[in-house]
Amino acid sequence: MAPPSALEVEALTDTQAATLVESLGINGVKARRNKAPPVSIAVATYASSEMFKGPSCGKPKAKRWDHILNQESIDRNASSLKAASQLLKTPGLISLGGGLPSSTVFPFEEINLKVPKLHHFSEAETKESGILIRSGKHDAAEGKSLYDLHIALNYGQATGSIQLLRFVTEHTEIVHHPPYQDWECTLTVGSTSAFEMALRMLATRGDYMMTEEYSFCSALETAIPLGIKPLGIKMDEQGLLPTHMDHILSNWSESERGARKPHLLYTVPTGGNPTGATQSLQRRRDLYACAQKHDVYIVEDEPYYFLQLQPYTGPNSPDVPAPASHEEFLYALVPSLLSMDRDGRVMRLDSFSKVIAPGMRTGWITASAQMVLRFVRHSETSTQHPSGVSQLVLYKLLEETWGHDGYLDWLIWMRMEYTRKRDNLLRACEMHLPREVASWKNTEAGMFHWVRVEWRKHPLVLRDKEAGIVEVEEKIWRSGVDKGVLTAKGSWFRAEGDAGEEMFFRMTFAAAGEEDVREAIGRFGETLRVEFGLVGEKQGNGNHDGTAVPKETGAA
């Protein structure tokens, strides 16, 4: 079964040649590696995704983006020391030129980890039967591994270690198969840092940055101090509306807005934070077409991409079984914007934060070679590279223990774990939240649930028509805290800083245990009943026996 195509297929004339480039599959990784030169085990060795990609015959090259790169990015030159370190792999070379300390003074001889065995991923199973893995200081020199503490604890290249960069490049090709030639990856210290660096490449103080009208508050708080003004694009249950984006751009007036026409879009297409909205394939195609029409560059932030969940079947229906194979799992994923990007106008931010652990502070971007080079130039004199220990731990887990197929098995398990957590929260909402004033759209991806509250029905508004949404939101939120439940105000996520016309509260089902989630939703339901004078009425849609009655939910 072929996956849904991210690209619109166009018919070829008799004079056009069609060149098909086969997608990389898991089984093809080993064969490709066998034909490639061996991975260098020198400290701070040079690495590029070009070393690990497959042939790209027939694919176009990315467009040039000189016209949107700002002066700061253009002025960044190569780090002299980083460039010189590329020579360290020269046989017989004795280096007196760099500032790399000797590993003999590193106070770490080995690290030992216990990690999940394949198909036994739970915490309890790992504790009982997990695999013990070890990394010593000189494993590479002793032929035991391609990566060790001698390498990881020293300075490295801004691209990240060659060992982990190979893995994420192959992973990106397996999952997304970017449809242009000169795409590359480079490691980051997480998407928060990567986004800040992207803004310092792509925007100038006074520019507007388009984003969802409800957007990730940390992204907004990153842009604003840089003098970049968030511009909210209207949304529906599938997220950002390309028609509204097109309307804004088509009718832009520099004199009225006091700024040039926006050329940058920041979006979280899958399981958006805070709304949980997921763009469909057609929505992504329409968004990309709009970006092409107006020459907009896209930052695609996708921390929740692999947390696309199974359909919710209701409280009394059997669960949808897990994907039966890697192919079925990949087929079930909505294709990414990267996978339809023929122009190289997408910078995709990936992260291990939501699928491995946020404290690793390791992720990667995928973009055209031109944009990756500009990003690397920034990294060389700022973050330098992700923690060597984090890279080593990820390498030992993903490369040496699980492999690409095992990592996909883990992602399938994560999908099912988060589906179970999501289902638990939805059942609690159906049981406890009063439908007279609360409605929601079932979350399809990510870790957030977005509840709409009919604030105009609040007694404060009914008594005083001058009472506004901000006052009512604060009253409900504070009342919830007093009852022992902390939610996030929807106004915190408003792109343009206003309160908006509708009221929402964001809840996450990721961290708290299932019983705590049910208790918290019960407390929030009680908060709403008290605040709206619904005390004494039946709670939510519960039956007398405590089971929930399925009912069509309202729009987010």
C-alpha positions as CSV (number, residue, x, y, z in Angstrom):
1,M,0.0,0.0,0.0
2,A,1.6,3.3,-1.1
3,P,1.4,6.2,1.3
4,P,-0.8,9.2,0.3
5,S,1.2,11.5,-1.9
6,A,2.2,14.8,-0.5
7,L,2.7,16.2,-4.0
8,E,0.1,16.9,-6.6
9,V,0.8,14.6,-9.6
10,E,0.9,16.3,-12.9
11,A,0.7,14.5,-16.3
12,L,3.9,14.6,-18.5
13,T,3.9,15.4,-22.2
14,D,5.4,13.1,-24.7
15,T,8.6,15.2,-24.7
16,Q,9.1,15.2,-20.9
17,A,11.2,12.5,-19.2
18,A,10.0,11.1,-15.9
19,T,12.7,10.1,-13.5
20,L,11.6,8.1,-10.5
21,V,13.7,8.2,-7.3
22,E,12.9,5.3,-5.0
23,S,12.2,6.2,-1.4
24,L,14.6,5.0,1.2
25,G,13.2,2.1,3.3
26,I,14.5,0.7,6.5
27,N,15.8,-2.4,4.6
28,G,17.8,-0.1,2.3
29,V,19.8,1.6,5.0
30,K,22.3,-1.3,5.5
31,A,22.9,-1.7,1.8
32,R,23.6,2.0,1.4
33,R,25.9,2.1,4.3
34,N,27.9,-0.8,2.9
35,K,28.7,1.2,-0.2
36,A,29.6,4.4,1.7
37,P,33.1,5.3,3.2
38,P,33.5,4.3,6.9
39,V,32.4,6.9,9.5
40,S,35.4,8.8,10.9
41,I,36.0,8.4,14.6
42,A,38.2,11.5,14.9
43,V,37.3,14.2,17.4
44,A,35.2,17.0,15.9
45,T,35.2,15.4,12.5
46,Y,33.4,17.2,9.7
47,A,30.0,15.9,8.8
48,S,27.3,16.7,6.2
49,S,24.0,15.1,5.3
50,E,25.3,14.8,1.7
51,M,27.5,11.9,3.0
52,F,24.4,9.8,3.8
53,K,21.7,10.8,1.4
54,G,20.6,8.7,-1.6
55,P,20.7,9.7,-5.3
56,S,18.5,12.6,-6.2
57,C,18.4,12.4,-10.0
58,G,15.3,14.1,-11.4
59,K,14.7,16.3,-8.4
60,P,14.9,20.0,-8.7
61,K,17.3,22.1,-6.7
62,A,16.1,24.4,-4.0
63,K,15.4,28.1,-4.8
64,R,17.9,30.6,-3.4
65,W,16.7,32.7,-0.4
66,D,19.2,35.5,-0.5
67,H,16.3,38.0,-0.6
68,I,14.9,37.0,2.8
69,L,18.2,36.4,4.7
70,N,18.9,39.3,7.0
71,Q,22.2,41.2,7.3
72,E,23.1,39.4,10.6
73,S,23.0,36.1,8.8
74,I,24.7,37.3,5.7
75,D,27.6,38.7,7.8
76,R,28.3,35.4,9.6
77,N,31.5,33.8,8.3
78,A,32.9,30.4,9.0
79,S,34.5,29.9,12.4
80,S,38.3,29.7,11.8
81,L,38.8,27.1,14.6
82,K,35.9,24.9,13.4
83,A,37.2,25.0,9.9
84,A,40.7,24.0,11.0
85,S,39.3,21.2,13.1
86,Q,38.2,19.4,9.9
87,L,41.9,18.6,9.3
88,L,42.1,16.5,12.5
89,K,41.2,13.4,10.6
90,T,44.4,13.7,8.4
91,P,46.5,10.6,9.1
92,G,49.7,11.4,11.0
93,L,48.7,15.0,11.7
94,I,49.8,16.2,15.2
95,S,47.6,19.1,16.2
96,L,49.0,22.0,18.2
97,G,46.5,24.5,16.7
98,G,43.2,23.8,18.4
99,G,42.0,24.3,22.0
100,L,40.7,20.7,22.4
101,P,41.6,19.4,25.9
102,S,43.0,15.8,26.2
103,S,40.5,13.2,27.2
104,T,43.0,12.0,29.8
105,V,41.8,14.8,32.1
106,F,38.1,14.0,31.6
107,P,36.9,12.6,35.0
108,F,34.6,10.0,33.3
109,E,35.7,6.6,32.4
110,E,32.4,5.0,31.4
111,I,28.7,5.4,31.5
112,N,26.1,2.7,31.9
113,L,22.4,2.8,30.9
114,K,19.4,0.6,31.2
115,V,17.1,1.0,28.2
116,P,13.9,-0.8,27.0
117,K,14.2,-4.0,25.1
118,L,12.3,-4.0,21.7
119,H,8.6,-4.5,22.2
120,H,8.9,-4.3,26.0
121,F,8.9,-0.5,26.2
122,S,7.0,0.2,29.4
123,E,8.8,1.5,32.5
124,A,7.9,-1.6,34.4
125,E,9.2,-3.9,31.7
126,T,12.4,-1.9,31.4
127,K,13.0,-2.1,35.1
128,E,12.4,-5.9,34.9
129,S,14.1,-6.9,31.7
130,G,15.8,-3.8,30.2
131,I,19.0,-3.9,28.3
132,L,22.2,-2.7,29.9
133,I,24.4,-0.7,27.6
134,R,27.8,0.7,28.3
135,S,30.0,3.4,26.7
136,G,33.7,3.6,27.6
137,K,36.1,6.4,27.1
138,H,38.1,4.7,24.3
139,D,35.6,2.3,22.7
140,A,36.1,3.7,19.2
141,A,39.9,3.3,19.3
142,E,39.4,-0.3,20.6
143,G,37.0,-1.1,17.8
144,K,34.0,-1.6,20.1
145,S,31.9,1.3,18.8
146,L,32.0,4.3,16.4
147,Y,31.3,6.8,19.2
148,D,32.6,7.0,22.8
149,L,33.3,9.4,25.6
150,H,36.7,10.4,24.2
151,I,34.8,11.9,21.2
152,A,31.5,13.0,22.9
153,L,33.0,14.9,25.8
154,N,35.2,17.1,23.6
155,Y,34.3,19.9,21.3
156,G,32.5,19.0,18.1
157,Q,31.2,20.5,14.9
158,A,28.1,22.7,14.8
159,T,26.4,20.1,12.6
160,G,26.5,17.7,15.5
161,S,28.4,14.4,15.6
162,I,28.8,12.5,12.4
163,Q,27.4,9.4,14.1
164,L,24.0,10.9,15.1
165,L,23.7,13.1,12.0
166,R,23.9,10.0,9.9
167,F,21.0,8.5,11.8
168,V,18.7,11.6,11.7
169,T,19.5,12.1,8.0
170,E,18.4,8.6,7.1
171,H,15.4,8.9,9.4
172,T,14.3,12.1,7.6
173,E,14.7,10.4,4.2
174,I,12.7,7.3,5.3
175,V,9.8,9.4,6.7
176,H,9.7,12.5,4.5
177,H,11.7,11.8,1.4
178,P,12.2,15.6,0.6
179,P,11.4,16.1,-3.1
180,Y,14.4,18.4,-4.0
181,Q,18.1,17.6,-4.3
182,D,20.0,19.8,-1.9
183,W,18.3,19.3,1.4
184,E,20.4,18.7,4.5
185,C,20.0,18.2,8.2
186,T,22.0,19.7,11.1
187,L,21.6,19.0,14.8
188,T,20.2,21.6,17.2
189,V,20.0,22.0,21.0
190,G,16.2,21.7,20.7
191,S,13.5,23.6,18.8
192,T,13.2,26.6,21.1
193,S,16.8,27.5,20.3
194,A,16.5,26.5,16.7
195,F,13.5,28.8,16.2
196,E,15.3,31.7,17.8
197,M,18.2,31.2,15.5
198,A,15.8,30.9,12.5
199,L,14.3,34.2,13.4
200,R,17.7,35.8,13.6
201,M,18.3,34.6,10.1
202,L,15.0,35.3,8.4
203,A,13.5,38.5,10.0
204,T,14.4,42.0,10.7
205,R,13.1,44.2,13.6
206,G,9.8,45.6,12.5
207,D,8.8,42.6,10.3
208,Y,5.6,40.7,10.8
209,M,5.6,36.9,11.4
210,M,2.5,35.0,10.4
211,T,1.3,32.2,12.7
212,E,-1.9,30.6,14.0
213,E,-4.2,33.1,15.8
214,Y,-3.6,30.8,18.9
215,S,0.1,29.9,18.8
216,F,2.8,28.5,21.0
217,C,3.3,31.2,23.6
218,S,7.1,30.5,23.9
219,A,7.4,31.1,20.2
220,L,5.6,34.4,20.5
221,E,7.7,35.3,23.5
222,T,10.8,34.5,21.4
223,A,9.8,36.7,18.5
224,I,8.6,39.8,20.3
225,P,11.8,40.9,22.0
226,L,13.5,40.6,18.6
227,G,11.1,43.3,17.4
228,I,9.2,40.8,15.3
229,K,5.4,41.3,15.4
230,P,3.2,38.1,15.4
231,L,0.3,38.3,13.0
232,G,-2.5,35.8,13.8
233,I,-4.1,33.8,10.9
234,K,-7.6,32.6,11.6
235,M,-8.2,28.9,12.3
236,D,-10.8,26.2,12.2
237,E,-10.7,22.6,13.5
238,Q,-7.9,21.8,11.0
239,G,-5.8,24.8,12.1
240,L,-4.6,27.7,10.1
241,L,-6.8,28.9,7.2
242,P,-4.8,29.4,4.0
243,T,-7.7,31.5,2.6
244,H,-7.3,34.0,5.4
245,M,-3.6,34.1,4.9
246,D,-4.1,34.7,1.2
247,H,-6.6,37.5,1.9
248,I,-4.2,39.3,4.3
249,L,-1.2,39.0,1.9
250,S,-3.2,39.9,-1.2
251,N,-4.5,43.1,0.5
252,W,-1.4,44.1,2.4
253,S,-0.7,47.8,2.6
254,E,2.8,48.8,3.8
255,S,1.6,52.4,4.6
256,E,-1.3,51.2,6.8
257,R,0.7,48.4,8.5
258,G,3.9,50.3,8.8
259,A,5.9,47.2,7.6
260,R,6.7,45.3,4.5
261,K,4.6,42.4,3.4
262,P,5.2,39.4,5.6
263,H,7.5,36.7,4.1
264,L,7.7,34.3,7.1
265,L,5.2,31.8,8.5
266,Y,5.6,29.9,11.7
267,T,3.3,26.9,12.1
268,V,2.8,23.8,14.1
269,P,0.8,21.6,11.6
270,T,0.3,18.5,13.8
271,G,-1.3,18.5,17.2
272,G,-0.8,22.3,17.4
273,N,0.0,23.9,20.7
274,P,-2.3,25.0,22.2
275,T,-5.3,23.9,20.2
276,G,-4.4,20.3,19.3
277,A,-5.5,21.1,15.7
278,T,-4.0,19.0,12.9
279,Q,-3.8,20.2,9.3
280,S,-5.1,17.6,6.8
281,L,-3.2,16.7,3.7
282,Q,-5.3,19.0,1.5
283,R,-4.9,21.8,4.1
284,R,-1.2,21.5,3.9
285,R,-1.2,21.5,0.1
286,D,-3.3,24.6,0.1
287,L,-1.1,26.3,2.7
288,Y,2.0,25.4,0.6
289,A,0.4,26.8,-2.6
290,C,-0.4,30.0,-0.8
291,A,3.2,30.3,0.4
292,Q,4.4,29.8,-3.2
293,K,1.9,32.4,-4.5
294,H,3.2,35.0,-2.0
295,D,6.8,33.8,-1.8
296,V,6.5,33.0,1.9
297,Y,9.2,31.0,3.8
298,I,7.8,28.4,6.2
299,V,9.2,27.3,9.6
300,E,7.4,24.0,10.2
301,D,7.7,23.2,13.9
302,E,6.8,19.5,14.4
303,P,7.5,18.2,18.0
304,Y,4.2,16.2,18.0
305,Y,4.4,14.7,14.5
306,F,4.8,11.2,15.7
307,L,2.1,11.6,18.3
308,Q,-0.7,11.3,15.7
309,L,-3.2,9.3,17.6
310,Q,-5.7,6.5,16.9
311,P,-9.3,7.7,16.3
312,Y,-11.3,8.1,19.5
313,T,-14.1,5.5,19.5
314,G,-16.1,6.6,22.6
315,P,-16.3,5.3,26.1
316,N,-18.0,2.0,25.4
317,S,-16.5,1.0,22.0
318,P,-13.4,-1.1,21.4
319,D,-10.1,0.7,20.8
320,V,-8.6,0.9,17.3
321,P,-5.7,-1.5,17.2
322,A,-2.1,-0.3,16.8
323,P,-0.6,-0.2,13.3
324,A,0.4,-3.7,12.3
325,S,3.7,-2.7,10.5
326,H,6.1,0.1,10.0
327,E,4.6,0.7,6.6
328,E,1.1,1.0,8.0
329,F,2.4,3.4,10.7
330,L,4.1,5.6,8.2
331,Y,1.1,5.5,5.9
332,A,-1.2,6.7,8.7
333,L,0.9,9.9,9.2
334,V,-0.3,13.0,7.5
335,P,2.5,13.9,5.1
336,S,4.6,16.8,6.2
337,L,5.1,20.2,4.6
338,L,8.7,19.1,4.0
339,S,7.5,16.1,2.0
340,M,5.8,18.4,-0.5
341,D,8.5,21.1,-0.6
342,R,9.9,21.3,-4.1
343,D,11.2,24.9,-3.6
344,G,13.3,24.4,-0.4
345,R,11.0,27.0,1.2
346,V,10.4,24.9,4.4
347,M,12.7,24.7,7.4
348,R,11.4,21.8,9.5
349,L,12.2,21.7,13.2
350,D,12.4,18.2,14.7
351,S,13.0,17.3,18.3
352,F,13.6,14.3,20.5
353,S,11.9,16.3,23.4
354,K,8.4,14.8,23.0
355,V,9.3,11.3,21.8
356,I,12.5,10.5,23.9
357,A,13.1,13.1,26.7
358,P,13.1,17.0,26.7
359,G,16.2,17.1,28.9
360,M,18.3,15.7,26.1
361,R,18.1,19.2,24.5
362,T,18.7,17.6,21.1
363,G,16.9,18.0,17.8
364,W,17.6,18.8,14.2
365,I,16.4,21.0,11.3
366,T,16.0,20.0,7.7
367,A,16.2,22.7,5.1
368,S,18.0,23.6,1.8
369,A,21.8,23.5,1.9
370,Q,21.9,27.3,1.7
371,M,19.8,27.7,4.8
372,V,21.5,24.9,6.7
373,L,24.8,26.6,6.1
374,R,23.5,29.9,7.4
375,F,22.2,28.1,10.5
376,V,25.5,26.3,11.1
377,R,27.3,29.6,10.9
378,H,25.1,30.9,13.7
379,S,25.6,27.7,15.8
380,E,29.4,27.9,15.5
381,T,29.5,31.0,17.6
382,S,26.5,30.4,19.9
383,T,25.3,27.0,20.9
384,Q,28.2,25.3,19.1
385,H,26.5,21.8,19.2
386,P,24.2,19.7,21.4
387,S,25.6,18.2,24.5
388,G,28.0,15.4,23.6
389,V,26.7,13.2,26.4
390,S,23.1,13.6,25.0
391,Q,24.3,12.8,21.5
392,L,26.2,9.7,22.8
393,V,23.2,8.5,24.8
394,L,20.9,8.9,21.8
395,Y,23.4,7.1,19.5
396,K,23.7,4.2,21.9
397,L,19.9,3.9,22.1
398,L,18.8,4.6,18.6
399,E,21.7,3.3,16.5
400,E,23.3,0.5,18.5
401,T,20.4,-0.8,20.4
402,W,17.1,-0.2,18.5
403,G,18.1,0.7,14.9
404,H,15.7,2.4,12.5
405,D,13.1,-0.4,12.8
406,G,13.3,-0.4,16.6
407,Y,12.9,3.3,16.7
408,L,9.7,3.1,14.6
409,D,8.5,0.4,17.0
410,W,9.0,2.8,19.9
411,L,7.1,5.5,18.0
412,I,4.2,3.2,17.4
413,W,4.2,2.4,21.2
414,M,4.3,6.1,22.0
415,R,1.3,6.6,19.7
416,M,-0.7,4.0,21.5
417,E,0.4,5.3,25.0
418,Y,-0.7,8.8,24.1
419,T,-3.9,7.5,22.5
420,R,-4.7,5.8,25.9
421,K,-4.0,9.0,27.8
422,R,-6.1,11.1,25.4
423,D,-9.0,8.7,25.6
424,N,-8.9,8.8,29.4
425,L,-9.1,12.6,29.3
426,L,-12.0,12.6,26.7
427,R,-14.0,10.1,28.8
428,A,-13.5,12.4,31.8
429,C,-14.6,15.4,29.9
430,E,-17.8,13.6,28.7
431,M,-18.5,12.6,32.3
432,H,-17.8,15.9,34.1
433,L,-17.9,19.0,31.9
434,P,-21.3,20.7,31.6
435,R,-22.2,20.8,27.9
436,E,-24.3,23.9,28.6
437,V,-21.2,26.0,28.6
438,A,-18.3,23.7,27.5
439,S,-17.5,22.2,24.1
440,W,-14.5,20.6,22.4
441,K,-13.1,18.9,19.4
442,N,-11.5,15.5,20.0
443,T,-7.7,15.8,19.9
444,E,-6.2,13.9,17.0
445,A,-2.5,14.5,17.7
446,G,-0.2,15.9,20.3
447,M,-0.8,16.2,24.0
448,F,-3.2,19.0,24.4
449,H,-7.0,19.3,24.8
450,W,-8.7,22.6,23.9
451,V,-12.0,23.4,25.7
452,R,-14.2,26.2,24.6
453,V,-16.3,28.0,27.3
454,E,-19.4,30.1,26.6
455,W,-18.3,33.0,28.7
456,R,-21.2,35.2,27.6
457,K,-23.4,33.0,29.7
458,H,-21.5,33.8,32.9
459,P,-23.6,35.5,35.6
460,L,-21.0,38.3,35.7
461,V,-21.8,39.2,32.1
462,L,-25.5,38.7,32.5
463,R,-25.5,41.2,35.4
464,D,-23.1,43.6,33.9
465,K,-22.9,43.9,30.1
466,E,-19.7,45.8,30.5
467,A,-17.9,42.8,31.9
468,G,-15.4,41.5,29.5
469,I,-13.7,38.2,28.5
470,V,-10.5,39.0,30.4
471,E,-12.3,39.4,33.7
472,V,-14.4,36.3,33.3
473,E,-11.4,34.2,32.1
474,E,-9.4,35.2,35.1
475,K,-12.3,34.5,37.5
476,I,-12.8,31.0,36.1
477,W,-9.1,30.2,36.0
478,R,-8.5,31.4,39.5
479,S,-11.6,29.5,40.8
480,G,-10.1,26.4,39.2
481,V,-6.8,26.9,41.0
482,D,-8.7,27.3,44.2
483,K,-10.4,24.0,43.6
484,G,-7.0,22.3,42.9
485,V,-6.8,22.2,39.1
486,L,-4.3,24.2,37.0
487,T,-5.2,24.9,33.4
488,A,-3.7,27.3,30.8
489,K,-5.7,30.4,29.7
490,G,-6.4,30.6,26.0
491,S,-5.5,34.3,26.1
492,W,-1.9,33.3,26.9
493,F,-1.6,31.9,23.3
494,R,-3.2,34.8,21.4
495,A,-0.8,35.7,18.6
496,E,-1.5,39.4,18.7
497,G,-1.7,39.7,22.4
498,D,-5.4,40.5,22.7
499,A,-8.0,38.4,24.5
500,G,-10.0,37.5,21.4
501,E,-13.7,37.0,21.2
502,E,-14.0,33.4,22.4
503,M,-12.7,31.8,25.6
504,F,-10.6,28.6,25.7
505,F,-8.7,26.7,28.3
506,R,-5.8,24.3,27.4
507,M,-5.3,21.1,29.2
508,T,-2.6,18.5,28.8
509,F,-3.0,14.7,29.3
510,A,0.8,13.9,29.0
511,A,2.2,14.0,32.5
512,A,-0.4,13.4,35.1
513,G,-1.6,9.8,35.9
514,E,-5.0,8.6,34.7
515,E,-6.7,8.9,38.0
516,D,-5.2,12.4,38.5
517,V,-6.5,13.5,35.1
518,R,-10.0,12.3,35.9
519,E,-9.9,14.0,39.2
520,A,-8.6,17.3,37.6
521,I,-11.3,17.3,35.0
522,G,-13.9,16.7,37.7
523,R,-12.6,19.7,39.6
524,F,-12.7,21.8,36.4
525,G,-16.2,20.7,35.7
526,E,-17.2,21.6,39.3
527,T,-15.5,25.0,38.8
528,L,-17.7,25.6,35.7
529,R,-20.9,24.5,37.4
530,V,-20.2,26.8,40.3
531,E,-19.1,29.8,38.2
532,F,-22.1,29.5,35.8
533,G,-24.7,28.7,38.5
534,L,-25.2,25.2,37.3
535,V,-24.8,23.6,40.8
536,G,-27.2,20.8,41.4
537,E,-27.7,19.9,37.7
538,K,-26.5,16.6,36.2
539,Q,-22.8,16.5,35.7
540,G,-21.7,16.3,32.1
541,N,-23.4,13.4,30.3
542,G,-22.9,10.7,32.9
543,N,-25.4,7.9,33.4
544,H,-26.6,7.0,36.9
545,D,-24.2,4.0,36.8
546,G,-21.2,6.3,36.2
547,T,-20.6,5.5,32.6
548,A,-20.6,8.3,30.0
549,V,-23.1,8.7,27.2
550,P,-21.4,9.4,23.9
551,K,-22.5,12.7,22.4
552,E,-21.4,14.8,19.4
553,T,-18.9,17.4,20.6
554,G,-18.9,21.0,19.7
555,A,-16.3,22.8,17.6
556,A,-13.0,23.9,19.0
